[in-house]
Amino acid sequence: MKINWKVRLKHKQFLLGAFALLLLIIQQIGVLLGYDTTIYNERVTELFNTVLAFLVLIGVVVDPTTEGTNDSEQALKYEKPKDDK
């Protein structure tokens, strides 16, 4: 598996998704260790987690090798994933 981390770490959506994932993981570890991670009340905590999960999804779905959230013209023409072998 080859990943161009230089490009990914310069892409805002990827960084936002990675940060949101880190917050969710920290929260889950806190719950496992017995800490109360409720923000204000249960509903606010659930809403916060939903927003974080959405941000993680955006960071995963977006192509970090292009500007913004669109795929490149080349990627839009693919019928199947490109095989680099």
Biotite code that builds the C-alpha atoms (Angstrom):
import biotite.structure as struc

atoms = struc.array([
    struc.Atom([0.000, 0.000, 0.000], chain_id="A", res_id=1, res_name="MET", atom_name="CA", element="C"),
    struc.Atom([1.530, 3.270, -1.149], chain_id="A", res_id=2, res_name="LYS", atom_name="CA", element="C"),
    struc.Atom([0.196, 6.504, 0.345], chain_id="A", res_id=3, res_name="ILE", atom_name="CA", element="C"),
    struc.Atom([1.427, 10.001, -0.436], chain_id="A", res_id=4, res_name="ASN", atom_name="CA", element="C"),
    struc.Atom([1.266, 11.393, 3.111], chain_id="A", res_id=5, res_name="TRP", atom_name="CA", element="C"),
    struc.Atom([2.759, 14.760, 2.073], chain_id="A", res_id=6, res_name="LYS", atom_name="CA", element="C"),
    struc.Atom([-0.260, 15.461, -0.120], chain_id="A", res_id=7, res_name="VAL", atom_name="CA", element="C"),
    struc.Atom([-2.805, 14.063, 2.338], chain_id="A", res_id=8, res_name="ARG", atom_name="CA", element="C"),
    struc.Atom([-1.462, 16.111, 5.241], chain_id="A", res_id=9, res_name="LEU", atom_name="CA", element="C"),
    struc.Atom([-1.836, 19.297, 3.186], chain_id="A", res_id=10, res_name="LYS", atom_name="CA", element="C"),
    struc.Atom([-5.503, 18.590, 2.371], chain_id="A", res_id=11, res_name="HIS", atom_name="CA", element="C"),
    struc.Atom([-7.884, 20.381, 4.763], chain_id="A", res_id=12, res_name="LYS", atom_name="CA", element="C"),
    struc.Atom([-10.735, 17.855, 4.520], chain_id="A", res_id=13, res_name="GLN", atom_name="CA", element="C"),
    struc.Atom([-8.392, 14.968, 5.306], chain_id="A", res_id=14, res_name="PHE", atom_name="CA", element="C"),
    struc.Atom([-6.970, 16.796, 8.321], chain_id="A", res_id=15, res_name="LEU", atom_name="CA", element="C"),
    struc.Atom([-10.446, 17.687, 9.560], chain_id="A", res_id=16, res_name="LEU", atom_name="CA", element="C"),
    struc.Atom([-11.561, 14.063, 9.251], chain_id="A", res_id=17, res_name="GLY", atom_name="CA", element="C"),
    struc.Atom([-8.420, 12.789, 10.984], chain_id="A", res_id=18, res_name="ALA", atom_name="CA", element="C"),
    struc.Atom([-8.888, 15.265, 13.858], chain_id="A", res_id=19, res_name="PHE", atom_name="CA", element="C"),
    struc.Atom([-12.557, 14.286, 14.245], chain_id="A", res_id=20, res_name="ALA", atom_name="CA", element="C"),
    struc.Atom([-11.598, 10.610, 14.268], chain_id="A", res_id=21, res_name="LEU", atom_name="CA", element="C"),
    struc.Atom([-8.987, 11.294, 16.934], chain_id="A", res_id=22, res_name="LEU", atom_name="CA", element="C"),
    struc.Atom([-11.608, 13.035, 19.113], chain_id="A", res_id=23, res_name="LEU", atom_name="CA", element="C"),
    struc.Atom([-14.016, 10.108, 18.736], chain_id="A", res_id=24, res_name="LEU", atom_name="CA", element="C"),
    struc.Atom([-11.289, 7.602, 19.635], chain_id="A", res_id=25, res_name="ILE", atom_name="CA", element="C"),
    struc.Atom([-10.262, 9.625, 22.701], chain_id="A", res_id=26, res_name="ILE", atom_name="CA", element="C"),
    struc.Atom([-13.893, 9.804, 23.793], chain_id="A", res_id=27, res_name="GLN", atom_name="CA", element="C"),
    struc.Atom([-14.372, 6.042, 23.385], chain_id="A", res_id=28, res_name="GLN", atom_name="CA", element="C"),
    struc.Atom([-11.204, 5.277, 25.338], chain_id="A", res_id=29, res_name="ILE", atom_name="CA", element="C"),
    struc.Atom([-12.436, 7.605, 28.080], chain_id="A", res_id=30, res_name="GLY", atom_name="CA", element="C"),
    struc.Atom([-15.736, 5.732, 28.251], chain_id="A", res_id=31, res_name="VAL", atom_name="CA", element="C"),
    struc.Atom([-13.881, 2.392, 28.439], chain_id="A", res_id=32, res_name="LEU", atom_name="CA", element="C"),
    struc.Atom([-11.802, 3.722, 31.329], chain_id="A", res_id=33, res_name="LEU", atom_name="CA", element="C"),
    struc.Atom([-14.906, 4.849, 33.199], chain_id="A", res_id=34, res_name="GLY", atom_name="CA", element="C"),
    struc.Atom([-14.818, 8.600, 32.537], chain_id="A", res_id=35, res_name="TYR", atom_name="CA", element="C"),
    struc.Atom([-18.042, 10.495, 31.951], chain_id="A", res_id=36, res_name="ASP", atom_name="CA", element="C"),
    struc.Atom([-17.665, 12.033, 28.486], chain_id="A", res_id=37, res_name="THR", atom_name="CA", element="C"),
    struc.Atom([-21.081, 13.686, 28.402], chain_id="A", res_id=38, res_name="THR", atom_name="CA", element="C"),
    struc.Atom([-20.663, 17.223, 27.056], chain_id="A", res_id=39, res_name="ILE", atom_name="CA", element="C"),
    struc.Atom([-23.797, 18.977, 28.319], chain_id="A", res_id=40, res_name="TYR", atom_name="CA", element="C"),
    struc.Atom([-26.414, 16.256, 28.245], chain_id="A", res_id=41, res_name="ASN", atom_name="CA", element="C"),
    struc.Atom([-26.937, 13.020, 26.327], chain_id="A", res_id=42, res_name="GLU", atom_name="CA", element="C"),
    struc.Atom([-28.595, 14.708, 23.326], chain_id="A", res_id=43, res_name="ARG", atom_name="CA", element="C"),
    struc.Atom([-25.807, 17.246, 22.864], chain_id="A", res_id=44, res_name="VAL", atom_name="CA", element="C"),
    struc.Atom([-23.204, 14.496, 23.152], chain_id="A", res_id=45, res_name="THR", atom_name="CA", element="C"),
    struc.Atom([-25.027, 12.395, 20.526], chain_id="A", res_id=46, res_name="GLU", atom_name="CA", element="C"),
    struc.Atom([-25.274, 15.411, 18.203], chain_id="A", res_id=47, res_name="LEU", atom_name="CA", element="C"),
    struc.Atom([-21.577, 16.176, 18.694], chain_id="A", res_id=48, res_name="PHE", atom_name="CA", element="C"),
    struc.Atom([-20.666, 12.552, 17.905], chain_id="A", res_id=49, res_name="ASN", atom_name="CA", element="C"),
    struc.Atom([-22.846, 12.607, 14.788], chain_id="A", res_id=50, res_name="THR", atom_name="CA", element="C"),
    struc.Atom([-21.116, 15.759, 13.546], chain_id="A", res_id=51, res_name="VAL", atom_name="CA", element="C"),
    struc.Atom([-17.709, 14.209, 14.232], chain_id="A", res_id=52, res_name="LEU", atom_name="CA", element="C"),
    struc.Atom([-18.700, 11.003, 12.413], chain_id="A", res_id=53, res_name="ALA", atom_name="CA", element="C"),
    struc.Atom([-19.852, 13.074, 9.409], chain_id="A", res_id=54, res_name="PHE", atom_name="CA", element="C"),
    struc.Atom([-16.523, 14.943, 9.370], chain_id="A", res_id=55, res_name="LEU", atom_name="CA", element="C"),
    struc.Atom([-14.664, 11.623, 9.455], chain_id="A", res_id=56, res_name="VAL", atom_name="CA", element="C"),
    struc.Atom([-16.763, 10.413, 6.516], chain_id="A", res_id=57, res_name="LEU", atom_name="CA", element="C"),
    struc.Atom([-15.958, 13.552, 4.517], chain_id="A", res_id=58, res_name="ILE", atom_name="CA", element="C"),
    struc.Atom([-12.253, 13.068, 5.229], chain_id="A", res_id=59, res_name="GLY", atom_name="CA", element="C"),
    struc.Atom([-12.425, 9.474, 3.995], chain_id="A", res_id=60, res_name="VAL", atom_name="CA", element="C"),
    struc.Atom([-14.548, 10.054, 0.893], chain_id="A", res_id=61, res_name="VAL", atom_name="CA", element="C"),
    struc.Atom([-12.800, 13.139, -0.474], chain_id="A", res_id=62, res_name="VAL", atom_name="CA", element="C"),
    struc.Atom([-9.892, 12.644, -2.905], chain_id="A", res_id=63, res_name="ASP", atom_name="CA", element="C"),
    struc.Atom([-6.931, 14.340, -1.187], chain_id="A", res_id=64, res_name="PRO", atom_name="CA", element="C"),
    struc.Atom([-4.958, 14.604, -4.423], chain_id="A", res_id=65, res_name="THR", atom_name="CA", element="C"),
    struc.Atom([-7.288, 17.274, -5.837], chain_id="A", res_id=66, res_name="THR", atom_name="CA", element="C"),
    struc.Atom([-8.182, 20.773, -4.716], chain_id="A", res_id=67, res_name="GLU", atom_name="CA", element="C"),
    struc.Atom([-11.511, 21.031, -2.888], chain_id="A", res_id=68, res_name="GLY", atom_name="CA", element="C"),
    struc.Atom([-13.952, 18.147, -2.624], chain_id="A", res_id=69, res_name="THR", atom_name="CA", element="C"),
    struc.Atom([-14.265, 17.124, -6.290], chain_id="A", res_id=70, res_name="ASN", atom_name="CA", element="C"),
    struc.Atom([-12.543, 14.204, -7.988], chain_id="A", res_id=71, res_name="ASP", atom_name="CA", element="C"),
    struc.Atom([-10.059, 14.909, -10.758], chain_id="A", res_id=72, res_name="SER", atom_name="CA", element="C"),
    struc.Atom([-11.147, 14.715, -14.398], chain_id="A", res_id=73, res_name="GLU", atom_name="CA", element="C"),
    struc.Atom([-9.080, 11.538, -14.712], chain_id="A", res_id=74, res_name="GLN", atom_name="CA", element="C"),
    struc.Atom([-10.764, 9.909, -11.714], chain_id="A", res_id=75, res_name="ALA", atom_name="CA", element="C"),
    struc.Atom([-14.241, 10.789, -13.017], chain_id="A", res_id=76, res_name="LEU", atom_name="CA", element="C"),
    struc.Atom([-13.553, 8.693, -16.139], chain_id="A", res_id=77, res_name="LYS", atom_name="CA", element="C"),
    struc.Atom([-12.631, 5.504, -14.241], chain_id="A", res_id=78, res_name="TYR", atom_name="CA", element="C"),
    struc.Atom([-15.000, 2.562, -14.582], chain_id="A", res_id=79, res_name="GLU", atom_name="CA", element="C"),
    struc.Atom([-13.082, 0.615, -11.917], chain_id="A", res_id=80, res_name="LYS", atom_name="CA", element="C"),
    struc.Atom([-10.219, 1.454, -9.538], chain_id="A", res_id=81, res_name="PRO", atom_name="CA", element="C"),
    struc.Atom([-6.911, 2.071, -11.276], chain_id="A", res_id=82, res_name="LYS", atom_name="CA", element="C"),
    struc.Atom([-4.512, -0.884, -11.071], chain_id="A", res_id=83, res_name="ASP", atom_name="CA", element="C"),
    struc.Atom([-0.950, 0.399, -10.673], chain_id="A", res_id=84, res_name="ASP", atom_name="CA", element="C"),
    struc.Atom([0.645, -3.049, -11.028], chain_id="A", res_id=85, res_name="LYS", atom_name="CA", element="C"),
])
